[in-house]
């Protein structure tokens, strides 16, 4: 598995599971007014990995 593939998989996992911390927070607190900072951190990490993946794809291809 190449580093390019690993970054793509990591990006997709991060963006896919980024909503889970928010759902847990809503279920635990019984209100949706606050935002989970873990959700934002995971989502931003996933999006940054997608940008990195795209840059690497441009360089490799």
ZADREN-112453 format. One line per 5 residues: number of its first residue (from 0); for each residue x, y, z of N, C-alpha, C. Coordinates in pm, whole numbers, plus 50000, padded with zeros to 5 digits. Layout:
N
NUM> X,Y,Z,X,Y,Z,X,Y,Z  ...;
end
This chain:
61
0> 50086,49882,50000,50000,50000,50000,50090,50124,50000  50063,50216,49910,50145,50337,49900,50100,50441,50001  50185,50538,50026,50152,50647,50118,50032,50726,50064  50023,50736,49934,49911,50805,49870,49779,50737,49906  49776,50606,49900,49656,50529,49935,49624,50542,50084;
5> 49726,50537,50168,49706,50548,50312,49646,50684,50348  49695,50790,50284,49641,50924,50311,49496,50932,50266  49464,50874,50152,49326,50873,50104,49232,50798,50197  49276,50683,50245,49195,50604,50338,49178,50679,50470  49286,50739,50522,49277,50815,50647,49183,50934,50632;
10> 49189,51001,50518,49101,51115,50493,48954,51071,50490  48928,50960,50424,48788,50914,50416,48736,50868,50550  48820,50803,50630,48778,50760,50763,48750,50881,50852  48839,50979,50851,48820,51098,50934,48692,51172,50899  48668,51193,50771,48548,51266,50733,48422,51184,50758;
15> 48432,51052,50746,48316,50967,50769,48276,50961,50916  48375,50955,51006,48344,50940,51149,48340,51073,51223  48360,51183,51154,48367,51312,51222,48237,51349,51292  48125,51298,51246,47997,51331,51308,47972,51253,51437  48043,51143,51459,48018,51061,51577,48035,51134,51710;
20> 48140,51213,51732,48150,51285,51858,48032,51380,51883  47982,51442,51777,47867,51532,51792,47742,51453,51831  47722,51338,51769,47606,51256,51802,47612,51205,51946  47731,51167,51991,47748,51122,52130,47717,51238,52225  47767,51356,52193,47743,51473,52278,47594,51507,52286;
25> 47525,51500,52173,47381,51527,52172,47306,51423,52254  47343,51297,52238,47275,51190,52312,47300,51202,52462  47421,51239,52500,47455,51250,52642,47392,51373,52706  47399,51488,52639,47350,51613,52698,47203,51640,52671  47143,51566,52579,47002,51583,52541,46972,51722,52485;
30> 47073,51786,52426,47052,51913,52357,47157,51928,52247  47118,51994,52143,47205,52007,52026,47258,52148,52009  47250,52230,52113,47292,52369,52098,47444,52386,52098  47516,52298,52168,47661,52307,52173,47723,52220,52065  47841,52260,52022,47910,52183,51920,48028,52110,51983;
35> 48054,51991,51937,48164,51911,51987,48294,51956,51920  48392,51994,52000,48520,52035,51945,48596,51917,51886  48570,51796,51935,48632,51676,51876,48581,51657,51733  48453,51683,51711,48399,51670,51577,48470,51765,51481  48486,51888,51525,48554,51986,51439,48699,51946,51413;
40> 48767,51898,51515,48908,51858,51500,48922,51742,51401  48834,51643,51413,48841,51527,51324,48803,51567,51181  48701,51650,51168,48659,51694,51035,48767,51777,50966  48826,51870,51038,48933,51952,50980,49053,51867,50944  49085,51768,51028,49196,51676,50996,49166,51599,50868;
45> 49045,51549,50856,49007,51475,50736,49012,51562,50611  48964,51685,50622,48967,51775,50508,49109,51813,50469  49195,51832,50569,49335,51861,50540,49402,51742,50470  49368,51622,50513,49421,51503,50446,49372,51493,50302  49248,51532,50277,49198,51531,50139,49276,51629,50052;
50> 49308,51745,50108,49388,51842,50032,49526,51784,50002  49588,51723,50104,49719,51661,50087,49711,51550,49981  49607,51469,49988,49585,51362,49892,49575,51419,49750  49500,51526,49736,49485,51589,49605,49615,51644,49551  49693,51706,49637,49824,51759,49595,49915,51645,49553;
55> 49917,51538,49631,50001,51423,49597,49954,51357,49468  49824,51352,49446,49770,51292,49322,49813,51375,49202  49813,51505,49218,49857,51594,49109,50004,51572,49078  50086,51553,49182,50229,51532,49163,50257,51395,49102  50187,51292,49150,50212,51156,49106,50162,51133,48966;
60> 50045,51188,48934,49984,51163,48801,50034,51259,48704;
end
